[in-house]
Each structure stands twice: as C-alpha cells, then as structure tokens.
Amino acid sequence: MKKFWMFMLAALVALVLAACGSDEVSNEAEEPVEGADTEETTGGEEESTSLTYTHDLGETTVEKNPETVVVFDMGVLDILDGFGIDVAGVPQSNVPEYLSKYSGSEYANAGSLFEPDFEEIYELDPDLIIISGRASDAYDDLAEIAPTLFMGLDTSNYYESFKGNVNIIAEIFGIEAEAEEKLAEIDADVQEVQQLASDNEAKGLIVMVNEGSMSAYGPSGRFGVLHDVFGVEPVDSGIEVSNHGQEIDFEYIESQNPEYLFVIDRGAVVTSGDASGNDLLDNAFIQNTQAYENDNIVFLNPTYWYISGGGLTSFPGMIEEVKNGLED
C-alpha cells in the first residue's frame, strides 16, 4: 500500500513538471528569435528623386540632378559656377564680366532678365528654370515650359537668404558636404569683418549714384547687408527702407558726416549708364565729411553689389571690399 501511494505521488510530480515545461515553450515562442531574418515593410516606396520647394511665387517640384538648367539670376549663376555646375542658357546681355564665359556660343541666349526668350527656352527643353525678382512677371509662362524655381535674394535677411540659396542648389545637385565647407569659410570671413567693424566703432553710410542722382540705403534695405551682416553702424538709422533707396543730396551727406562713405556706381554696370561716381562726389559738401578727410570713401564693385549679389564669388568679394575699407 505504501508503494502504491509513492507511485501516485511520483506520477503527479511528473505531470506538474510536464505542464510547466509546456508553458515555457509556449511563452518563448511568442518572442522573436534573435538572428532570424526580418522583413521590413516599406510600402514598396523607393528613395525619392524629387524635391519640393515653397517660394514667394508658389510651389515647385524639382527632379534631383537636372541636366538642362536655365538661370535668370546672376547670383545663382555665380553659385552654380562656384560649384562647377554647368548651365544651358542665361540672359547673355546681363552676364557680368567675371562670368563672361556664359556669353559664349556654347550657351543659349535666354533673353534678358526682364524679357525671357520663351521660344529659345522651349527649344532647350530644360529640366529646371531658376528666376528671381527681375523675371518674376514671367513666372507663370516659364512654369508651363519647365519646373521654375524662384530664388530671389531677401535683402532684408541677406545672409540667411544667401545661405539658403546655396543649400538649395547643394540639395538639388547632391553636394551638401561641399556647400557646408564653403559656407564655413565664408562664415569665418563674416565674423572677421564684424569684429573689425566693432573694433572701429565707426559709423558709415552707403549710397548708390546713378547719372547725377543719389540714393541712400540703411539697415534692412537693398544694401543693408553693410549694417545687418558686416556690422558697420549706420550714421542714420532712419533711412527709408526701399528697393530704390531714399533720394538724397550732397547737403544730406555733409549733415550726416559719416566716418565711412561706401559708394556703388550703378552707371558703371548698366548698358545705358555712365560711370560718374568719382566726378559726382568731387565737391565741397563731400570734402567737409570725415570720410573724405580721412580717405575713407570706398568705391564698391557695382557688379557684386547691384548685379550678382549672393554668389559664391560676389559675396566673399563684398566682404573683402568692406574689410579693406575699414582697415585702410
């Protein structure tokens, strides 16, 4: 009888152990087994080959690495040139001297900045058209030919807008690392001129002369980069913010008495213009200013400042001009 109960007890223990073992196997099976093949669900989508940008004139989807590009902004042409990216067509009558290779016969003449040659552009069958303010009225017509991207430089936020344009081009053509390197070099130059302006504590005025007339520009204006980015303190912080500047006369300059006078001679770069900056400023009113007395009248490169601002050549050139003016 004793043997019988010992047998029954052993059988019961065996049944309990078997049940526990079964639960462990069941629980372990619910966990993924390490090292097994796992299928990742991607919805069948491949990496996108296009980019969509929202800009002042609308929204544009651009295919990456476009082969045929037409450009109506000289600053953007400067950026493309700086990266070694070729273009198919430009408004050749407006190409600055330092980009003169684009006036050659191997490039199509896309018209002028204000009047695109739609027939010529259509024949090119471009993958991308880039415009800015001067060609903005033609945006809708150009967009019917090819994706058209507005990349106008925001002069009220000059530096960020410039960097934004560089990064857009870099993103489209897959050269982000190169862009980052170039922008880092430029940022170091910007900080250097800012430090120089701060150390000088000098007040300046920037004017544009144009065939007998003069306009002054202040912070946030068309050429406000002098103050907003380069750090030169404005002699007059109340200058009207306008694309065409505030019309002034010689008495105004004398009364403001700037320590530095920066001059852009528009007549030197427009087709019908007449370079007259030196003659216009050669008078008693200007001679009564600190800028004249200390030989601090700085004639800026009108191509960089008026025609092709915001480029990888023009913007560093602008920095260098202001830096040299403050150092002299």
Secondary structure, 3 states (H helix, E strand, C coil): CHHHHHHHHHHHHHHHHHHHHHHHHHHHHCCCCCCCCCCCCCCCCCCCCEEEEEECCEEEEEECCCCCEEECCHHHHHHHHHCCCCCCEECHHHCCHHHHHHHCCCCEECECCCCECHHHHHHHCCCEEEECHHHHHHHHHHHHHCCEEECCCCHHHHHHHHHHHHHHHHHHHCCHHHHHHHHHHHHHHHHHHHHHHHHHCCEEEEEEEECCEEEEECCCCCCCHHHHCCCCEECCCCCCCCCCCEEECHHHHHHHCCCEEEEEEHHHCCCCCCCCHHHHCCCHHHHCCHHHHCCCEEEECHHHHHHCCCCCCHHHHHHHHHHHHHHC
